[in-house]
Structure formats: structure tokens, C-alpha cells
Amino acid sequence: MALVIIGGGIIGLSIAYYHALARPDRQIIVIDSESELLKSASGFSGGYLVRDWFSPPVLPLAELSFKLHKQLADTHGGRQKWGYCESTAYSMVVEVDQAEGSGSGGARKVVRGEDWLLHGTSRAEAAKAYVPSVAVSDTLKSDDTSSTNDVVSSNHLPKWAKAPDGTRFERISSESGCAQVEPRELCQWLEEQCRDIDVEFYLNTQPVGLVKNDRGRVHAIRVESHKSGGNQRRYDIPCKDIIISAGCWTPRVFKTLLQQEMSPGIRPLPGYSRVVRSREFGSPIFEAVDGGRNVEMAHATFCPPTPEWSYSPECMARYTKGGRPEIYVAGLNDETILLPERAGHARDRMERSKLEDLKRTAEDLVRGNRNEDGVEHELELVREGLCFRPVSESGLPIISKVDGIEFKGNGHLYVASGHGPWGISLSLGTGFVVSKLLEGTKHKALTKEMELIKRPVALRARL
Ligand SMILES: Cc1cc2nc3c(=O)[nH]c(=O)nc-3n(C[C@H](O)[C@H](O)[C@H](O)COP(=O)(O)OP(=O)(O)OC[C@H]3O[C@@H](n4cnc5c(N)ncnc54)[C@H](O)[C@@H]3O)c2cc1C
């Protein structure tokens, strides 16, 4: 009997991919409310992968996922197909005067780009904590362009990176602890693989309820498909298992199916992004020696708020299909933007002034194209976007069976969502452990902290 996955972002795709490999005989259907995939966070994210920037309950999943990303890339040409590459992360460090009247006697406060990582999942929190002042230290400024090669300056910083006066950079990634992908291309590759192994995709389709037999057991999901011209069609898909992996929309789907709130809940954290190209980042491959190994390396910078910007920008140099380089700039979040009904409607909520802010920040942090006389020109714009991170109330991903619902044939309802700012990093691990769950095995990377809070399910026979 079929498995139905609700939501075809990177989490739904990873689950479909690993389960289709494990159970080639099984019918797997991904339903998505959009007319095409990747209008959501998975299509607009940075694609930075980290192995060990997580709290203890998530660490085993993060390590598994990081390993699977490398394995997948090594086996299937991830470098060429979705820009997989190891990466080094730098934190921008800014020393600021303590606020006047704070009684600090002129003491300096150090604000670091990775502070937000230690404060849960929201980069906005670091921005709120910022005390504006003057930056002082400039020992490792990035405009030292005396070169060791085409990509990196003699201070080991990437040549594409710029920083305001009074800032310095420190490496924060452990050896082989970070990597980079182009997430849209990784998702497209996963979708293609899924289609090749007969996973079915029902687009423009969303669930409207569970269908139960006269013994109160779920045996199908009722869905509504929207056709062009405004036509709708309702029908039932017989199934044994259902997974809700609809990112920020997961609590809404949960409520539609069960008529109750999900706990922990998931809130959307909207973020703008801008992808640019710069001639200063022209070489797709940088050979580096890291921990005694020769590796190909990309770079990312994580910055705290400064007088130039009031948020925590992040810049990631990455390669797209065939080695075309680009730099992803994000960090400008706006929690006042409400989650739209559908992922594709996010574009209508973009504010021009916010896009302009991020454009200015990109120009402050990324060295633009220079002509022969060394004059800097505008960066080439590849894409700009707004999308929503699914941040759970617990700050941890939710990967859990929903207790209290009986399915015909011993099936289950599951939730796999709430990955917050690290859904690309944790995607493959999530797909793998959920596939194991579907086969009846609980992988050790699944910790009890990721479970839903158990409540009796007040499921009524609505249909
Ligand atoms: C600006 C920004 C930068 C980021 N950078 C990084 C990064 O560098 N590294 C990293 O690891 N993570 C990053 N993330 C986080 C990452 O993008 C997300 O955690 C991840 O994409 C979430 O994937 P998902 O599949 O859960 O959700 P989504 O990608 O949101 O997908 C959900 C899917 O569900 C569908 N859906 C919604 N409602 C319904 C419904 N009723 N019925 C059917 N389908 C439905 C949607 O159409 C969509 O296709 C970033 C996020 C943002 C916003």
C-alpha cells in the first residue's frame, strides 16, 4: 500500500528518495500544493552544510546527514550536478564600545558573526542584542589582496570577501566540518532520481482530510487538485502511511487532518536572499591543504550586526551546475511578514526597501567586478527571493510518529519538519532515518527530543 508524502521541499524529496531506494516495490506519492516544486525555502536557501554546529540532541542526525551529503556527492558527481564542495567558515569579529552609561568604564564588547548560532535558531535574536558602536580591530582585514593564488589572499580569506574598517575574520569551521551545495540543484537532482524510480508527483494538490473505514481505521487520504481555469477535483488516495513534511505549512496540514494543534508548533521565520556573481570569484575550484589533506574548498562568511547593517548577514560562495560560481547573501529576516497560503505567494510579499537593504549589504561584503583600471562595478544579480524557515517551538527538528491514529494495515502518520535554518544540512539524514522508521527500525540518530508531545488525538470521522 502506498506511502503519501505531503510537501515536496528538500525534506519530502529526501524521504521519497531513500524510501524508494529501500523499497523499490512500493508506490510512493508526493503531493504538493504548488504547480511546481522549489517555490519554498528549499529553492531559495543558502545550502550551507555543517556537521557540528548543533545541540546534543541533534548532533547524531547532523553527523549522519553530513556524511550522507558527502557520500551522495562522491557517488553521483555532486560537484558537477549540484555544486557540492567542502567549505571553510569565517566569522567576522567586531569590537565595540559598551553602551554609554552601562557602567563598563569604556570596556570593549566583542560581537562575533557566529553568536547567533549559540542562541538557538534565529539570527534575528543576535540583531536584537546588538549594541551599536565603533569597530576597532583591523588586523585581518580582507582587503589584503597580496595573493597566494587566484582565490585567496595571503591572510587566507577569500578574495571576493570585503569587510568594513575595524573588523577581522576568524575561522570557525572545524577541519572538514562544513560544506556547500546549490540546494535548488540538489533538490532537482533528487526529484529526477525519484521520478526515474517511479515516485509519483501530484502537483497543485493538497490534503483535505483522512478517510476512515467503518472500524475507524484510516485507509486513504482525501485530496483536492486545482486545475487550470479554477476547476477543482476531490478524490481519495488509498494509502498505508502518510508523512507531513510541508515545512512552515506543516501545522496547518496537521490541523486539517486531525482537527487539533500540533505540539511543539512551528513558526515561520521569513528571510530575504540575494544571489550575485562577481568576477573576483571566478575560479570554481580552490585547492587547499586542510588538516594535512588536499581538498577543494569554498568559503562562507558569517557577520554580526555593525553600524552598516542592523542584522546578521551571511555570504556563501558556491558553484552551480558545471562549475559556474555565485555568491549567496542572506540574513535579513522580517518576522512581521505573515506566512502566505501557498509557498509561491511569498514573492508578492517582498518589500522593495528590504531588497535594497540586502543589495547594499551585498555590496559592502562582496567585492564587485573590477575593470582593468581597478574600478569596482555592480555585482551581477542572479536571483533575489523571500522564503520561510520552519522553526519549531523546541528549536529542534520534529521527526515523529503521531500516536493515537490507527491505520488499516498497521500504517502510521508521521511528521518530519521544523528544521529551521538547517533543513538543507539535515535533509539527507532526515530522509534516511524516516525511511528506516517506515521499515520499522528506529535509527539511533533519532532522539526522543525530536518527538511530538503526545496527546490523545481527538480524531472525528469527518469524512
Ligand atoms: C534565507 C534562508 C537561508 C537558508 N540557508 C540555509 C543554509 O545555508 N543551510 C541549511 O541547511 N538550511 C538553510 N535554510 C533552511 C532550509 O532552507 C529549510 O530548513 C528547508 O528548506 C526546509 O525544507 P522543507 O522541505 O521542510 O520545507 P519547504 O522547502 O518549505 O517545502 C515545503 C513544501 O510543502 C509544500 N506545501 C505547503 N503546504 C502544502 C499543502 N497544504 N499541501 C501540500 N504541499 C504543501 C510547499 O509548496 C513546499 O513545496 C535557509 C532558509 C532560509 C529562509
The ligand as a MOL file (V3000), in Angstrom:
LIG
                    3D

  0  0  0     0  0            999 V3000
M  V30 BEGIN CTAB
M  V30 COUNTS 53 58 0 0 0
M  V30 BEGIN ATOM
M  V30 1 C 17.0750 32.7190 3.7670 0
M  V30 2 C 17.2850 31.2630 4.1500 0
M  V30 3 C 18.5730 30.7080 4.0880 0
M  V30 4 C 18.7800 29.3790 4.4760 0
M  V30 5 N 20.0370 28.8460 4.4060 0
M  V30 6 C 20.2510 27.5640 4.7850 0
M  V30 7 C 21.5610 27.0050 4.7220 0
M  V30 8 O 22.5170 27.6570 4.3050 0
M  V30 9 N 21.7400 25.7120 5.1230 0
M  V30 10 C 20.6850 24.9490 5.5770 0
M  V30 11 O 20.9130 23.7970 5.9590 0
M  V30 12 N 19.4260 25.4470 5.6150 0
M  V30 13 C 19.1850 26.7350 5.2460 0
M  V30 14 N 17.9320 27.2640 5.3070 0
M  V30 15 C 16.8320 26.4340 5.8510 0
M  V30 16 C 16.2510 25.4830 4.8210 0
M  V30 17 O 16.0600 26.1540 3.6090 0
M  V30 18 C 14.9200 24.9170 5.3200 0
M  V30 19 O 15.0590 24.3900 6.6270 0
M  V30 20 C 14.4390 23.7880 4.4050 0
M  V30 21 O 14.4300 24.2130 3.0630 0
M  V30 22 C 13.0510 23.3190 4.8000 0
M  V30 23 O 12.6700 22.3350 3.8850 0
M  V30 24 P 11.2270 21.6780 3.9380 0
M  V30 25 O 11.1790 20.6400 2.9100 0
M  V30 26 O 10.9220 21.3130 5.3660 0
M  V30 27 O 10.2180 22.8880 3.6270 0
M  V30 28 P 9.9490 23.7240 2.3140 0
M  V30 29 O 11.1380 23.8800 1.4730 0
M  V30 30 O 9.2610 24.9670 2.7830 0
M  V30 31 O 8.9270 22.8260 1.5000 0
M  V30 32 C 7.6000 22.6570 1.9140 0
M  V30 33 C 6.7750 22.1830 0.7170 0
M  V30 34 O 5.4490 21.9040 1.1890 0
M  V30 35 C 4.5350 22.3810 0.2270 0
M  V30 36 N 3.2390 22.5950 0.8680 0
M  V30 37 C 2.8520 23.6030 1.6870 0
M  V30 38 N 1.5800 23.4560 2.0600 0
M  V30 39 C 1.1370 22.3170 1.4730 0
M  V30 40 C -0.1130 21.6370 1.4860 0
M  V30 41 N -1.1800 22.0870 2.1700 0
M  V30 42 N -0.2500 20.5130 0.7570 0
M  V30 43 C 0.8090 20.0380 0.0110 0
M  V30 44 N 2.0100 20.6480 -0.0140 0
M  V30 45 C 2.1840 21.7700 0.7050 0
M  V30 46 C 5.1820 23.6430 -0.3080 0
M  V30 47 O 4.6420 24.0270 -1.5650 0
M  V30 48 C 6.6480 23.2280 -0.3760 0
M  V30 49 O 6.9420 22.6410 -1.6280 0
M  V30 50 C 17.6800 28.5830 4.9140 0
M  V30 51 C 16.3910 29.1340 4.9300 0
M  V30 52 C 16.1930 30.4560 4.5610 0
M  V30 53 C 14.7860 31.0110 4.5980 0
M  V30 END ATOM
M  V30 BEGIN BOND
M  V30 1 1 1 2
M  V30 2 1 2 3
M  V30 3 2 2 52
M  V30 4 2 3 4
M  V30 5 1 4 5
M  V30 6 1 4 50
M  V30 7 2 5 6
M  V30 8 1 6 7
M  V30 9 1 6 13
M  V30 10 2 7 8
M  V30 11 1 7 9
M  V30 12 1 9 10
M  V30 13 2 10 11
M  V30 14 1 10 12
M  V30 15 2 12 13
M  V30 16 1 13 14
M  V30 17 1 14 15
M  V30 18 1 14 50
M  V30 19 1 15 16
M  V30 20 1 16 17
M  V30 21 1 16 18
M  V30 22 1 18 19
M  V30 23 1 18 20
M  V30 24 1 20 21
M  V30 25 1 20 22
M  V30 26 1 22 23
M  V30 27 1 23 24
M  V30 28 2 24 25
M  V30 29 1 24 26
M  V30 30 1 24 27
M  V30 31 1 27 28
M  V30 32 2 28 29
M  V30 33 1 28 30
M  V30 34 1 28 31
M  V30 35 1 31 32
M  V30 36 1 32 33
M  V30 37 1 33 34
M  V30 38 1 33 48
M  V30 39 1 34 35
M  V30 40 1 35 36
M  V30 41 1 35 46
M  V30 42 1 36 37
M  V30 43 1 36 45
M  V30 44 2 37 38
M  V30 45 1 38 39
M  V30 46 1 39 40
M  V30 47 2 39 45
M  V30 48 1 40 41
M  V30 49 2 40 42
M  V30 50 1 42 43
M  V30 51 2 43 44
M  V30 52 1 44 45
M  V30 53 1 46 47
M  V30 54 1 46 48
M  V30 55 1 48 49
M  V30 56 2 50 51
M  V30 57 1 51 52
M  V30 58 1 52 53
M  V30 END BOND
M  V30 END CTAB
M  END
